[in-house]
Amino acid sequence: MQVKNNFTLLFFVFCLVPKTSGQTSVTPILKGKITVNSVLVEGVNISNVTSQETTTTNKNGTFILPVKPGEIILFSAVNLEPFRKRISLQDLEYGILEIKMESKNNVLKEVIINEHPELTAENLRIIPSGQRKYTAAERKLKTAGDFKPIQLLGILGGALAIDPILNAISGRTKMLKKEVQVERKEQLLSKIEVVFEEEYYSKTLGIPANYIKGFHYYCIEDAEFAAALQSKNKTMMQFLIVKLAEKYNALLADEKN
């Protein structure tokens, strides 16, 4: 009778013990898609930081990855800002989880044109010291050259460059000379604009405010003033500009009459 009771007790205990043999836990599968500005993105790397499982998005921008609630997923790509997300139970039950990523802002390193201004062609003895520096228009004119009748003597001997002849015929040299003149006047205009304050023109010289720009043009046409401006001789400029202002105001008065 006692043996029967023991058998019944063992059977009862056996029924209470969970049956774990042959059973394994199944990791949920996360389904998702990755977009950048509402566009599906292919080739994004997805990594489960906990389990080290990895995958990438397909051409449709979608992916599947085994993930448990609470695990962290890392999303990364060369051209995208990295993104981390801790997966919740709701994410797994959502269906297809959308991950919105952002493009990287590639900030270019500042480019310094001349990091060592003390190093010049003259200092390095590439060109002779004190050599004249030509502007772009002056270089074109120097290359074109001036045609002189005596140069015709060199044609038969082959000593004459053909460019000056062609330029003389086409009028290109004349055009280049005008270009140099225009360039020099533009340089003078930029200089005169910073020599005197606007109040100096209106209050001291009596130039109407809307005629100051025209007065600048009038001044640089004067050879003496242009030379003083070029050499930065402000004393001479102040002396000359008073006389020029008197003449300019007289012209304005004549126009009004």
MOPECOR-V92925 format. One record per helix or strand. SS is the DSSP state (a for helix, b for strand). FROM is the first residue (numbers start at 1). LEN is the number of residues. If there is no record, write none. Layout:
[[SS & FROM & LEN] [SS & FROM & LEN]]
This chain:
[[a & 2 & 15] [b & 29 & 8] [b & 39 & 2] [b & 45 & 4] [b & 54 & 3] [b & 62 & 5] [b & 72 & 6] [b & 80 & 7] [a & 89 & 5] [b & 97 & 5] [b & 103 & 1] [a & 136 & 9] [a & 149 & 6] [a & 162 & 9] [a & 172 & 24] [a & 198 & 7] [a & 209 & 12] [a & 223 & 8] [a & 234 & 23]]
